Amino acid sequence: MKNNLPLIIFIASSLLFALIFSSCTKDPDNPGNTIQQGDSIIEINAVYGSIPNAGSRFLQIRYNNVINAPINLTITFHLKDGQQHDIPIAISAGHKNLQKWGNGNYLNIWEHNDDNYDSTSTPQPPAPVIDDSWDVDFIAIKSVTCPDKTYGFKVLTGLDEWTTFYHPTDVITSVSFISNNDTIMLSDYALDAGITIRRNNPPGYNFYFFNSQFFMFTAPENYSFQPGTTMDIPILVYHWNGRNLGSQPDDREAASNGSTLKLNITKVTDKFYDATFSGKIWSSRQQDTLFISNGVIQNALLPVKQ
């Protein structure tokens, strides 16, 4: 009987080769172009430009998901003199830097600029290396792959529109209170709701929420940030019905300010805190004294240092 083992090995090897490369597509004009294909499609694009009045340029990778796997890209910089430079980029697993894209939609943003060098290699210096002297005509994603082969990628150009967006499942931060006859309720994802800053000089805390629709400052004192702590709040301002209401923060108006507001920290976890607040405010900002009651802050991000 004729030995068919070499033929069987050849067929098996061919099938294995086909399986390995069936998860990618390649540009026939340039075999180095690899866009991974998969069942779960991630839309992705790359943007390169300048920051107005800042004198620096940036590279952004935008995509519509957050995944627990690294993403590897090659970005080709096409220069106006005809040169091309391939820049490797590695986005770490779990990368999450969400930016609003309107109507509750978000995109995940990886950015490399003069102040943010995301290392893709060890040891340093970090990569990618982008020369600011390049006269860039345009950039393009040459390849994009991921170790998790269930994911595929659709590269968007400037003419394409996003068809799907990321919708966070993050914790919601909320602030609610009653001011005289008005009930104010504000909320947003914690990642966008605002920030609490621990001041150094003078010591204390500044609370900024919902693009400063609501903010307040503590008296200058070294408060501990833990359950049971009570803080004096001389300044509270909120935006409602087209007006800014609350105490007057300007120094020249300080003589007309008055507040009995107090904030109580009720809960602190490893990431968030809850608090309550109430009291009276009178100032030159409004004619009538404001009686603040039922003030509640829930799931706010912990303070950051100034």
N, C-alpha and C positions, 0 to 999 in steps of 0.2 A: 504494500500500500504506500502511496506517495505521502510524504510528510508535509502536511499543510500548516504546521505550526508557525512558520514565518508569515504566511498570509494572514492567519488569525491574529497574530501580534500586530501586523500592519493595520488591519481593520479596526482592532480595539484602540490602537494609538490614534487613529484618525478620528474615531468617535470621541475619545477623550479630548483631543485638540478642539473639535467642534464644540463640545460642551463648555470648555474653558472660555472660548472666545464668543460664545453665543450671547453673553451678557453685555457686550460692547458693540458699538458701531464705529466705523472708521470712515474718514473722508478719503475716497479713492485717490484724490489729488495729493493728499498728504497723509501717509500712513501713521504719522505721529499723532493725528487728531483722534482722540478717543472720548466719546461721550457715553457713559455707562447707561445701559437700558435695564429696566426692572419693572416690577408690578406697581410699585408706589412711586408716582412721578413727583419730583421736586423741581419746580420752576426756579431758575437761577439766572442772574446776570451780573455783569461787572461794569462799574462806572468809574471813570477817572476824570478828575477836574481840579479846579483851583478853588481855594477858599477866598471869597471877596475880601479885599483890604487886609489880608493876613499874610500874603507873600508866601504861601505854602500850598502844596498840592496833595491830593488824597486819592486813595484807591479804595473803593467800596465793593464788597461782594454782598449781594442781596439774594435771599432765598426765602421760600414761603413755608418753612418747617423748622422744628427743633428736634434733632435726632441724637440718639446716644451712640454715635459712631463718627469717626473723623471723616472729613471730606478733603480730598486732594485735588488741586487744580493746577493747570498751567495756563497762565495769562500771557498772550503774545502782545507785546508793545510794538506797533507799527509806526516807525518814525517817518517824518516827511521827506527825509533823504533816501528812503527805501530800505533802511536797516530794519531788522526785526530782532527783538530780544524776548526770549521765553523766560518768564518769571514763575518759579514754583511757589505754591501757597498751600499750607496745611491748616485747615480749620479744625480745632480740637473737638473731640466728642462732647456732646452736651452744650456746645456754645450757644449762648442765649443773650442776645442784645437786641431786644425788640423795639421797633419804632412804629408809631401809629401811621397808618396809611389811609385814614378816613373811614368813617362809618363802622367803627369797631374792628377794623381790619389791621393786621400787623404784618410786618416783614422782619426777618432775622437779619441783622447787619453785622458783617465782619469788616473792620476798617483798618487800613494801614496808612498812616500819615507821618508827618515829621515828629509828632509827639507820641506815637503809638507803634512800637515795633513788636509785632507778634512773631516770636521765634518759631521757626520751623526746623531748626537743627540745633544739635548740641555737639560741641560747646559753642559759645558765642564766637564771633559776632552773629547777630540774628539775621535770618533771611526772611523775606525776600529783599534783594537789593535793587532799589529803583533809583536811577540817576536823575536828579532834578534838572540836569542840564539837557536831557533829552527833549527834542522838539517833537512831541507826540502828535501824530495824525489821528490815530484811533487805537483802541485796544479790543481784543476779542478773546473769549474763552476757547482755548485750543483743546483742552481735555479736562474732564471732571469725573472722578471715580470715588468709590466708597467701599470699604471692606464688607459692608452689609449689602449683599447683592440683591436683596429685595427692593432696594431703591434704584430708580432710574432718574435721569436728569433731562430736563428740557431747557435748553439755553435760549433765553429771550434776548432779542436785539432791541435797539431803540424804537423800532417800529411795532414791536409786540406789546400787548397789554397783559397784565397779570389776570389769570382766570380764576385762581383761588388764592386765599390768604390764610395766614395762621391766626387762630383764635385762641387766646390764652385760657388756661384753666387756673390761673394764678388766684391768690387770695385777693378779695376785694377790701379796700380801705374805705371807711365811711365816716362822715362827720355829720351830726344832726344836733339841732337845738331849737328852742323856742325863743324868739326875741319879740317881746310884747305880743302882738297878735299874729306874727308871722312864724311859720314853721319852715325851717331851712333844713334841707336834706341834700347832701352831696356825696358822691361815691365814684370810685374808679378802681381799676386794677392797682394793686399796691406798687407795682413797678412804675406807674405813671402818676400815682395820686399825690406825691409830694415828698417833702423831706423835713426831718427834724434835725436841727444843727445844735451841737453843744458849743456854746461860745466860750472863748478864752478871756476876752477883755471887752466889756466886763463879763464876768462869769454868768452863766445862765443858759437858757435854751430859746431858740427861735423855731417856730412851727410854721411851715409854709405848705399849704395844701391846694390842689386843683388849680394850678397856674395862678396862685395868689388870690383866688376867689375868697380864700379864708386864710388869715394868718394871725398869729399872736406871739408876743414876746413875754418872757418871764422877767421878774425883777432881778437886778444884779445880785445873785447869791449862788453859792456853790451847793446846789441841790443834788442830792443823790437820786438816781433814776431807778426807783424800785417801788414795788407795791406799798402803798401807805404813805408815800411822799406827797405833800401838799405844796403847791407852788403859787405864789402871787402873780397875777397876770394884769399888769398895768395897761397893756395895749392889746386890743383885739379889734380886727377890721374884717368885714366881709362884704362881698358884692351881692346886691339883691335888688331886683326890679330896676336895673340901670343906675343904681347909686352905690357908693361906698359908704357903709355905715359902721359905727363903732367909735373907738377912741381916736383922738387926733395924734398921729405919731410925730408931727413936726415940733421941733424944740421950741419955736417961738410961740406955739399954742399950748405949751405944757401947763401953764397956769390954769387953763380952763379944763384940763383933763381931770378925770376922777374915775376910779374903778375899785369895786370890791370883789372883782372876779378872782376865783381860786380854781386851780386845776388839781385833780387828785389822780395819781397813777394807781390803777386798779389791777393791772395784770402785765407781766413782762415774761416773754418767752425768749428763745434763742434768736428769733428774728423779728418779732412784732411786740407791740404793746397796746393796751387799752387804757382809756382815761375818761374821767367825767369832769365837767366844769359848770359853774353857775355863778351868778352875782349881778351887780348893777354897773352900768357904764353911763357916764355923762361927759359930754365934751362939746366943743364948738362945731363938731361934724354934723350934729343933728339937734333939733330943738328940744325933743323930749328925751328923758332918761330911758335907756334901754334896760329892760329886765330880762336877763338871760337865764333860762332854766332848762332842765332836762338835757344839758349838753353831754354828748357822748362821742368819743373817738374810739373806733374799733379797727383792729388789725393794721395799725400804722407801723411802718418800718422803724426799727430802732434808730436812735440818734447817731449821727456821724460827727466826727470831730471837725471843727472849723479849720 
